[in-house]
């Protein structure tokens, strides 16, 4: 069985810690078995690894999340990168074409799809494996896993079974209901409906045939190049609703959607993360602070305070799901990002009347990691090394840099750096276009950089 993990989302419900580059699955606010902080994606990947399922899994995601995934679960994780965001059907179709054309996977192979941010017990993934057998024995076109509801929720979609099949190992799906009102949800529970948790399985050939019917390439490289031709539609609308014979198996265990602040804080295991304190009469209150300045809460209960370089949120817990509505179309650059080499935090961003911009970053590179060999056409940079030791490559010449060094990088100069020990520096960018598009990367890995430069200097 092959697995496709979907990693997407804009992160607005968990603003200000999440943003376009750091969606909810990357927030390190949960505790692992050793009480260390971990993210949802780290938790899920570890759970899959326990069952030996990571060897057959790929993660489908957007370009903005690739380095975050590599930073948190490893650079060797197989990732299917969407050229642009086009919803779940295109993402799954691209992953299917990769398995079919790049891995030579049979059309009869079962493919399971699940979100990368499920908060579940280990037995959830063991149950996932049952989809393979059910799909084969039932001869269904699609098999789903549904969660047995614990209350009549308005937040989830429901899988309504055919009553006649209730005593079987699996149920035949009658129809679906998307986010009903509480009273209707109560009636659905009486019909033994299941919460739709977004987990399903199908034979690879189903999606390959669908691409062929649409006249689209089944070769991964070609489909990626023609990705914009795929319909911008969810898998539910494009495939599930058009499928006649669907079966489902129930999962009877813990399952939560940690997509809002009030649900996420229930699983944090602590009331304070970061530089903060609160009074004893502040009950059921959580503080999550990523800033270097302290946050204090006095005499306030049932609230959440979340502070990051992107902003500060103070909300009543029950109101927290409305954060997305509150910030609306807030358009600002991410102020904190994790990358394959470490992380950076924006300390200040100023734009002057003459359109000159100044951007100040604090950059951390883990020992052994490196920034690519690159240049910029519209900005100059000044680095002040504040911690550690590294090797700087500037215009094809290597030099060692240490705490206290100041490096000037004019417009157009080629530069890269590798951290010998954990390396930290303050970067001040000055120019007219301080954007990602002005990063012109020449060589990515340090081994390739050394090989190229040594050959030039011979």
C-alpha positions in Angstrom: 0.0 0.0 0.0 1.3 3.4 -1.0 0.5 6.5 1.1 0.0 10.2 0.1 0.1 12.7 2.9 -1.5 16.0 2.0 0.2 19.1 3.5 -1.4 22.4 2.7 -3.3 25.2 4.3 -2.7 28.9 4.7 -2.5 28.9 8.4 -4.9 31.8 9.1 -6.9 30.0 11.9 -3.8 29.8 14.0 -2.5 33.3 13.3 -0.1 34.9 14.3 2.0 31.7 14.8 1.0 30.3 11.4 1.2 31.9 8.0 1.5 31.0 4.4 4.9 29.4 4.9 4.2 27.9 8.3 0.8 26.2 8.5 -0.6 24.6 11.6 1.1 21.3 11.0 4.5 22.9 11.6 3.8 24.6 15.0 6.0 23.0 17.7 3.5 23.2 20.5 2.8 19.5 21.2 4.8 17.2 23.5 6.4 13.9 22.5 7.1 10.9 24.7 10.2 12.5 26.1 8.3 15.8 26.8 10.2 17.6 24.0 8.2 20.0 21.8 7.1 18.6 18.4 4.8 19.6 15.6 1.8 17.8 14.1 3.8 16.7 11.1 6.6 15.4 13.2 4.1 13.5 15.4 2.3 11.9 12.4 5.6 11.0 10.7 6.9 9.3 13.8 3.6 7.3 14.2 3.8 6.1 10.6 7.5 5.2 11.1 6.6 3.0 14.1 4.5 0.9 11.7 7.1 0.9 8.9 4.8 3.0 6.7 7.2 5.9 5.9 9.0 3.8 3.4 6.0 3.8 1.1 4.8 7.3 1.8 5.2 10.6 -0.1 4.1 14.1 1.0 2.3 16.3 -1.5 2.8 20.0 -0.7 3.4 23.5 -2.1 6.8 25.0 -2.9 6.5 27.3 0.2 6.4 24.3 2.6 9.2 22.1 1.2 12.0 23.5 3.3 9.9 23.5 6.5 9.1 19.7 5.9 12.8 19.0 5.3 13.8 20.9 8.4 11.4 19.1 10.6 11.4 15.5 9.4 14.5 15.2 7.2 15.9 16.2 3.8 15.4 12.6 2.4 11.6 12.6 2.8 10.0 12.0 -0.6 8.1 15.2 -1.5 5.8 15.9 -4.4 5.9 19.6 -5.1 2.9 21.3 -6.6 4.0 23.9 -9.1 1.0 26.0 -7.8 -1.8 25.6 -5.4 -4.8 24.0 -7.1 -6.7 22.1 -4.4 -6.6 18.4 -3.4 -7.5 16.7 -6.7 -4.6 18.1 -8.7 -2.2 17.4 -5.7 -3.4 13.7 -5.5 -3.3 13.3 -9.3 0.3 14.6 -9.4 1.3 12.2 -6.7 -0.4 9.3 -8.5 1.5 10.2 -11.7 4.8 10.1 -9.8 4.1 6.6 -8.4 3.0 5.4 -11.9 5.7 6.8 -14.1 8.7 7.4 -11.7 8.3 4.4 -9.4 6.7 2.0 -12.0 3.8 1.3 -9.5 1.1 -1.1 -10.8 -2.3 0.3 -11.6 -3.7 -2.3 -9.2 -1.7 -0.9 -6.3 -3.8 0.5 -3.4 -3.1 4.1 -2.6 -4.2 5.6 0.7 -4.6 9.4 1.2 -4.6 11.2 4.5 -4.0 14.7 6.0 -0.5 15.2 7.4 -1.9 16.9 10.5 -4.2 14.2 12.0 -4.1 14.2 15.8 -4.8 10.5 16.5 -3.6 7.4 18.5 -1.2 5.0 16.9 -4.0 2.5 16.3 -5.5 5.0 13.8 -2.7 4.2 11.3 -3.0 0.5 12.0 -6.6 0.8 11.0 -5.6 2.7 7.9 -4.0 -0.5 6.6 -7.3 -2.3 6.7 -8.5 -0.1 3.9 -6.3 -2.1 1.6 -8.1 -5.4 2.4 -11.6 -3.8 2.4 -11.1 -2.3 -1.0 -10.0 -5.6 -2.4 -12.7 -7.8 -0.8 -15.6 -5.4 -1.4 -14.7 -4.6 -5.1 -15.6 -1.0 -4.3 -14.1 1.9 -6.3 -13.3 3.9 -3.2 -12.9 3.0 0.5 -13.1 5.6 3.3 -12.2 5.6 7.0 -14.7 7.4 9.2 -14.5 8.3 12.9 -17.3 7.2 15.3 -18.7 10.6 16.5 -18.5 11.4 20.3 -20.9 14.3 20.0 -23.1 16.0 17.3 -20.6 18.4 15.8 -21.3 21.1 13.3 -17.6 21.4 12.3 -17.2 18.1 10.4 -18.7 16.4 7.4 -20.5 13.1 7.8 -20.5 9.7 6.0 -24.0 8.3 6.1 -24.1 4.5 5.7 -26.6 2.2 4.1 -28.5 0.8 7.1 -28.7 -2.7 5.6 -24.8 -3.0 5.7 -24.3 -2.0 9.4 -23.6 -5.5 10.6 -20.8 -6.1 8.0 -17.1 -5.6 8.4 -17.5 -2.5 6.3 -20.5 -0.3 5.5 -21.8 0.8 2.1 -21.9 4.5 1.8 -25.4 6.0 1.1 -24.4 9.6 0.9 -22.5 12.5 2.5 -23.6 15.5 4.6 -21.3 18.5 4.9 -21.3 20.4 8.3 -24.9 20.0 9.4 -26.6 22.0 12.1 -26.6 20.5 15.6 -30.1 19.2 15.4 -29.5 17.5 12.1 -26.2 16.1 13.4 -28.1 14.5 16.2 -30.3 12.7 13.7 -27.3 11.6 11.7 -25.8 10.0 14.8 -29.0 8.0 15.1 -28.3 6.7 11.6 -24.8 5.6 12.7 -23.1 8.3 10.6 -19.3 8.7 10.8 -17.2 11.8 10.8 -15.4 12.2 7.5 -11.7 12.5 8.5 -10.4 12.9 5.0 -8.9 9.4 4.8 -9.6 7.2 1.8 -8.1 4.6 -0.6 -8.3 3.7 -4.2 -6.5 1.7 -6.9 -3.8 3.7 -8.6 -5.4 2.9 -12.0 -8.5 4.9 -11.0 -6.7 8.2 -11.1 -4.4 7.3 -14.0 -7.5 6.4 -16.1 -9.1 9.6 -15.1 -6.1 11.6 -16.3 -6.2 9.6 -19.6 -9.9 10.4 -20.0 -9.1 14.1 -19.6 -6.4 14.0 -22.2 -3.7 14.9 -19.5 -0.3 13.3 -19.2 0.3 10.4 -16.9 4.0 11.0 -16.9 5.0 12.9 -13.7 7.4 15.4 -15.4 4.9 16.2 -18.2 2.0 16.5 -15.8 4.0 18.8 -13.5 4.8 21.0 -16.6 1.1 21.1 -17.5 -0.2 21.4 -13.9 -2.3 24.5 -14.7 -4.4 22.4 -17.0 -5.7 20.3 -14.1 -9.1 21.4 -12.8 -8.8 23.5 -9.7 -11.2 21.3 -7.6 -11.2 19.2 -4.5 -10.9 15.4 -4.7 -14.3 15.2 -3.0 -16.0 17.0 -5.9 -14.0 15.6 -8.7 -13.9 11.9 -7.7 -15.9 11.0 -4.5 -19.2 12.6 -5.6 -19.0 10.9 -9.0 -18.2 7.4 -7.5 -21.1 5.0 -7.3 -19.8 2.3 -5.1 -18.1 3.5 -1.9 -17.5 1.6 1.3 -16.3 2.9 4.7 -14.7 1.4 7.8 -15.2 2.9 11.3 -12.4 4.0 13.6 -13.3 4.0 17.2 -10.7 6.0 19.0 -9.3 9.5 19.6 -9.4 11.8 16.7 -9.2 15.6 16.8 -8.9 18.4 14.3 -6.5 20.8 16.0 -7.3 23.6 13.5 -8.3 26.3 15.9 -6.6 27.8 19.0 -9.2 26.4 21.5 -8.7 22.8 20.2 -4.9 23.1 19.9 -4.4 24.3 23.4 -6.3 21.3 24.8 -3.4 19.1 23.6 -0.5 21.3 24.5 0.3 19.7 27.8 1.3 23.1 29.3 -0.3 26.5 29.8 2.8 28.6 28.9 5.2 28.3 26.1 7.9 31.0 25.8 8.8 34.0 27.9 5.6 34.5 29.9 3.8 34.3 33.2 0.3 34.6 34.5 -1.5 35.1 37.9 -3.0 32.1 39.8 -6.5 33.4 39.3 -6.1 33.2 35.5 -7.9 29.9 34.9 -8.0 27.9 31.7 -5.7 30.4 30.0 -2.9 29.7 27.6 0.1 31.9 26.5 2.2 31.0 23.5 5.0 33.6 23.1 7.7 33.4 20.4 9.0 36.9 21.0 12.0 37.8 23.2 9.9 40.2 25.3 7.8 38.9 28.2 4.1 38.5 28.1 2.1 38.7 31.4 -1.6 37.9 32.0 -3.3 39.1 35.2 -6.7 38.0 36.3 -8.0 36.8 32.9 -9.6 33.4 32.4 -10.6 31.3 29.4 -8.4 33.3 27.0 -5.5 32.7 24.6 -2.6 35.0 24.1 -0.4 34.1 21.1 2.5 36.3 20.1 5.0 35.9 17.2 6.9 38.2 14.9 3.8 38.2 12.7 1.6 39.8 15.3 -0.1 39.4 18.7 -3.5 37.8 19.3 -5.6 38.0 22.5 -8.9 36.1 22.2 -11.5 34.4 24.3 -11.2 30.7 23.7 -14.8 30.3 22.4 -14.2 33.1 19.9 -10.8 31.8 18.7 -12.2 30.0 15.6 -13.2 33.4 14.2 -9.5 34.5 13.9 -9.6 33.7 10.1 -12.5 36.1 9.6 -10.9 38.8 11.8 -7.6 39.0 9.9 -9.4 38.6 6.5 -7.1 39.1 3.6 -4.2 40.4 5.7 -1.3 40.5 3.3 2.2 40.6 4.9 5.4 38.8 4.4 6.0 35.9 6.7 8.1 37.2 9.6 9.4 33.8 10.7 10.3 30.8 8.6 12.0 27.4 9.1 14.2 26.3 6.2 16.2 23.2 5.3 19.3 24.9 6.9 17.7 26.4 10.0 15.4 29.4 10.5 15.2 33.2 10.2 13.2 35.9 12.0 12.4 39.3 10.6 13.4 41.9 13.2 12.4 45.1 11.3 11.1 46.1 7.9 11.0 49.8 6.8 10.1 51.3 3.5 11.1 54.9 2.8 9.5 57.6 0.5 12.0 57.0 -2.2 11.0 53.3 -2.3 14.2 52.2 -0.7 13.6 49.3 1.8 15.6 48.1 4.8 15.0 44.6 6.1 16.7 43.2 9.2 16.8 39.5 9.9 18.2 37.2 12.6 19.4 34.1 10.8 20.3 30.7 12.4 22.1 28.0 10.4 22.5 24.6 12.0 26.0 23.1 12.2 26.9 21.3 8.9 24.1 23.1 6.9 24.6 25.9 4.4 23.0 28.7 2.4 23.2 28.2 -1.4 25.6 30.0 -3.6 23.6 33.0 -4.8 23.5 36.6 -5.8 21.0 39.5 -5.8 20.3 42.1 -8.4 18.4 44.6 -6.3 19.9 44.6 -2.8 23.1 44.7 -0.8 23.6 42.9 2.5 25.6 43.4 5.6 26.1 40.4 7.9 27.2 40.7 11.6 28.2 37.4 13.0 27.0 37.0 16.6 27.5 33.4 17.3 29.5 30.4 16.1 32.0 29.8 13.2 31.4 29.2 9.5 33.0 29.2 6.1 32.1 32.1 3.8 32.4 31.9 0.0 32.4 35.3 -1.6 33.0 35.7 -5.3 34.7 32.2 -5.6 37.0 32.8 -2.5 36.7 30.9 0.8 37.3 32.4 4.2 36.6 31.5 7.8 34.1 33.8 9.7 33.6 34.0 13.4 31.7 35.9 16.2 32.3 39.6 15.7 33.0 39.6 12.0 31.2 42.0 9.7 30.7 41.0 6.0 29.6 43.4 3.3 27.9 41.8 0.2 27.4 44.4 -2.6 24.7 44.0 -5.3 25.5 41.2 -7.7 28.3 39.6 -5.5 28.1 35.8 -5.4 28.0 34.4 -1.8 27.3 31.3 0.3 28.0 30.2 3.9 28.4 26.9 5.7 28.0 26.6 9.5 30.9 24.8 11.1 29.2 25.1 14.4 25.7 26.5 15.0 26.0 29.9 13.3 23.9 33.0 14.0 24.1 36.4 12.3 22.2 39.6 11.8 21.5 40.4 8.2 20.6 43.9 7.0 19.3 44.1 3.5 19.0 47.4 1.7 17.6 47.9 -1.8 14.5 48.4 -3.9 13.1 44.8 -4.1 13.6 42.8 -1.0 11.8 39.7 -2.2 12.4 36.0 -2.6 12.4 36.3 -6.4 15.7 38.3 -6.1 17.5 35.2 -4.7 19.3 33.8 -7.8 20.6 30.5 -6.6 23.6 29.1 -8.6 24.6 26.0 -6.6 22.5 24.4 -3.7 24.7 21.9 -1.8 28.1 22.6 -0.2 29.7 19.5 -1.8 28.7 20.8 -5.3 29.9 24.3 -4.3 33.3 23.0 -3.2 33.7 20.8 -6.3 32.8 23.7 -8.6 35.0 26.4 -7.0 38.0 24.1 -6.6 37.8 23.2 -10.3 37.7 26.9 -11.2 40.7 27.8 -9.0 42.9 25.0 -10.3 
